[in-house]
């Protein structure tokens, strides 16, 4: 009987160990499944985040591309406006020189010639195209006029116009034509502008204005 009871106890103990081992294995399997499911979920979330980031980057790239295309178009428009004003002012300058010559040589009344010359001068000074030019210029150069005027409020409209043309890198000859003044007058205007801007000795206007 002792042997039978011992044998039954051994069988029972073995069965109990087997059951516990199976339970442990099942728990381990479930834990692995849960861990794998969690890992898969994390991977899916990472992939979704990467896709969202890529979409954001692509959207940003497209916006930047559109911005530079618009900026390039405005820059070309600014160049076209500048060339147009240069050509028109050159024509006005030629006409004024011809009138001065006629005044010396012909018998036309001086007041008539003077009236024509004054009208041409107004064409240089009050050209509405300058307003469109300045608007386009500020779009291309990030509100240059507002920024420099805020720091140097004593600058006049003529000073601002000269600053804009120098900032564009236009030659002195073309600036003279655009403003309807001779080179000597331009030299004086540049000197006065330097004083208003408090430029240190040796610093060129173009270099200084390029920082704005």
C-alpha positions as CSV (number, residue, x, y, z in Angstrom):
1,X,0.0,0.0,0.0
2,X,2.8,2.4,0.8
3,X,4.3,1.8,-2.6
4,X,0.9,2.4,-4.3
5,X,0.4,5.6,-2.3
6,X,3.9,6.7,-3.0
7,X,3.5,5.9,-6.7
8,X,0.2,7.8,-6.8
9,X,1.8,10.7,-5.0
10,X,4.6,10.8,-7.5
11,X,2.2,10.7,-10.4
12,X,0.2,13.5,-8.8
13,X,3.3,15.5,-8.2
14,X,4.5,14.9,-11.8
15,X,1.1,15.9,-13.2
16,X,1.0,19.0,-11.0
17,X,4.5,20.0,-12.2
18,X,3.5,19.4,-15.8
19,X,0.4,21.5,-15.3
20,X,2.3,24.4,-13.8
21,X,5.0,24.2,-16.5
22,X,2.3,24.3,-19.2
23,X,0.6,27.2,-17.4
24,X,4.0,29.0,-17.2
25,X,4.6,28.3,-20.9
26,X,1.1,29.6,-21.8
27,X,1.7,32.7,-19.8
28,X,5.1,33.2,-21.4
29,X,3.5,32.7,-24.9
30,X,0.8,35.2,-24.1
31,X,3.3,37.7,-22.8
32,X,5.4,37.3,-26.0
33,X,2.2,37.8,-28.1
34,X,1.3,40.9,-26.1
35,X,4.9,42.2,-26.4
36,X,4.9,41.5,-30.2
37,X,1.5,43.2,-30.6
38,X,2.8,46.2,-28.6
39,X,5.9,46.3,-30.8
40,X,3.9,46.1,-33.9
41,X,1.7,49.0,-32.7
42,X,4.7,51.1,-31.9
43,X,6.2,50.3,-35.4
44,X,2.9,51.3,-37.0
45,X,2.8,54.5,-35.0
46,X,6.4,55.3,-36.0
47,X,5.6,54.7,-39.6
48,X,2.5,56.9,-39.4
49,X,4.6,59.6,-37.7
50,X,7.2,59.3,-40.5
51,X,4.6,59.5,-43.1
52,X,3.1,62.6,-41.5
53,X,6.5,64.2,-41.2
54,X,7.3,63.5,-44.8
55,X,3.9,65.0,-45.8
56,X,4.8,68.1,-43.7
57,X,8.2,68.4,-45.3
58,X,6.8,68.0,-48.8
59,X,4.2,70.6,-48.0
60,X,6.9,73.0,-46.7
61,X,9.0,72.3,-49.8
62,X,6.1,73.1,-52.1
63,X,5.3,76.3,-50.2
64,X,9.0,77.4,-50.3
65,X,9.1,76.6,-54.0
66,X,6.0,78.7,-54.6
67,X,7.4,81.5,-52.5
68,X,10.6,81.6,-54.5
69,X,8.7,81.5,-57.8
70,X,6.6,84.4,-56.7
71,X,9.7,86.3,-55.5
72,X,11.5,85.7,-58.8
73,X,8.4,86.9,-60.7
74,X,8.3,90.1,-58.5
75,X,12.1,90.6,-59.0
76,X,11.6,90.3,-62.8
77,X,8.7,92.7,-62.6
78,X,10.9,95.1,-60.6
79,X,13.7,94.9,-63.2
80,X,11.2,95.5,-66.0
81,X,9.7,98.6,-64.2
82,X,13.2,99.9,-63.6
83,X,14.3,99.5,-67.2
84,X,11.0,101.2,-68.4
85,X,11.6,104.2,-66.2
86,X,15.2,104.4,-67.3
87,X,14.2,104.4,-71.0
88,X,11.4,106.9,-70.4
89,X,13.6,109.2,-68.5
90,X,16.4,109.0,-71.0
91,X,13.9,110.1,-73.6
92,X,12.8,113.0,-71.4
93,X,16.4,113.9,-70.9
94,X,17.1,113.9,-74.6
95,X,14.0,116.1,-75.3
96,X,15.1,118.5,-72.5
97,X,18.6,118.8,-74.0
98,X,17.0,119.4,-77.5
99,X,14.8,122.1,-76.0
100,X,17.8,123.8,-74.4
101,X,19.5,123.8,-77.8
102,X,16.5,125.1,-79.5
103,X,16.2,127.9,-76.9
104,X,19.7,129.0,-77.9
105,X,19.3,128.7,-81.7
106,X,15.7,129.2,-82.6
107,X,13.3,132.1,-82.4
108,X,10.7,130.3,-80.3
109,X,9.5,132.2,-77.4
110,X,11.5,131.5,-74.3
111,X,8.5,131.0,-72.1
112,X,7.1,128.3,-74.4
113,X,10.4,126.4,-74.2
114,X,10.6,127.0,-70.5
115,X,7.1,125.6,-70.0
116,X,8.0,122.5,-72.0
117,X,11.2,122.1,-69.9
118,X,9.2,122.4,-66.6
119,X,6.7,119.8,-67.8
120,X,9.6,117.4,-68.4
121,X,11.0,118.1,-65.0
122,X,7.6,117.2,-63.5
123,X,7.8,114.0,-65.4
124,X,11.0,113.2,-63.6
125,X,9.7,114.2,-60.2
126,X,6.1,113.1,-60.0
127,X,6.1,109.8,-62.0
128,X,3.4,107.6,-60.5
129,X,5.3,104.6,-61.7
130,X,7.7,105.2,-58.9
131,X,4.9,104.2,-56.5
132,X,4.5,100.9,-58.2
133,X,8.3,100.5,-58.3
134,X,8.6,101.1,-54.6
135,X,5.8,98.6,-53.8
136,X,7.4,95.9,-55.9
137,X,10.8,96.7,-54.5
138,X,9.5,96.3,-50.9
139,X,7.9,93.0,-51.8
140,X,11.2,91.7,-53.2
141,X,13.4,93.2,-50.4
142,X,11.3,92.4,-47.4
143,X,9.8,95.9,-46.7
144,X,13.2,97.6,-47.0
145,X,11.6,101.1,-47.0
146,X,9.8,100.6,-43.7
147,X,12.9,99.1,-42.0
148,X,15.3,101.8,-43.0
149,X,12.8,104.6,-42.5
150,X,12.1,103.4,-38.9
151,X,15.8,103.5,-38.0
152,X,16.4,106.8,-39.9
153,X,13.2,108.8,-39.8
154,X,14.9,112.0,-41.1
155,X,15.3,110.4,-44.5
156,X,13.1,112.1,-47.2
157,X,11.3,110.3,-50.0
158,X,14.1,111.3,-52.4
159,X,16.6,109.7,-50.0
160,X,14.6,106.5,-49.7
161,X,14.3,106.4,-53.5
162,X,18.1,106.8,-53.8
163,X,18.6,104.1,-51.2
164,X,16.4,101.7,-53.1
165,X,18.3,102.2,-56.3
166,X,21.7,101.8,-54.7
167,X,20.4,98.7,-52.9
168,X,19.5,97.2,-56.3
169,X,23.0,97.7,-57.5
170,X,22.0,100.1,-60.3
171,X,24.9,102.1,-61.8
172,X,25.4,105.8,-61.0
173,X,24.7,106.6,-64.7
174,X,21.3,104.9,-64.7
175,X,20.5,106.3,-61.2
176,X,21.1,109.8,-62.7
177,X,18.8,109.0,-65.5
178,X,16.1,107.5,-63.3
179,X,16.1,110.6,-61.0
180,X,16.5,113.1,-63.8
181,X,19.6,114.7,-62.3
182,X,23.2,115.1,-63.5
183,X,26.2,113.2,-62.1
184,X,27.3,116.1,-60.0
185,X,23.9,116.4,-58.3
186,X,23.9,112.7,-57.7
187,X,27.3,112.9,-56.1
188,X,26.0,115.6,-53.7
189,X,22.9,113.5,-53.0
190,X,25.0,110.5,-52.1
191,X,27.2,112.6,-49.9
192,X,24.2,114.0,-48.0
193,X,22.7,110.5,-47.7
194,X,25.9,109.2,-46.1
195,X,25.8,111.9,-43.5
196,X,22.2,111.2,-42.7
197,X,23.0,107.5,-42.3
198,X,26.1,108.3,-40.2
199,X,28.3,106.0,-42.3
200,X,31.8,105.5,-40.9
201,X,34.7,106.5,-43.0
202,X,35.5,104.0,-45.8
203,X,32.1,102.2,-45.7
204,X,30.4,102.3,-49.1
205,X,26.7,103.0,-49.4
206,X,26.0,99.8,-51.3
207,X,27.7,97.7,-48.7
208,X,25.8,99.4,-45.9
209,X,22.4,99.2,-47.6
210,X,23.0,95.5,-48.5
211,X,22.5,94.7,-44.8
212,X,18.9,95.9,-44.8
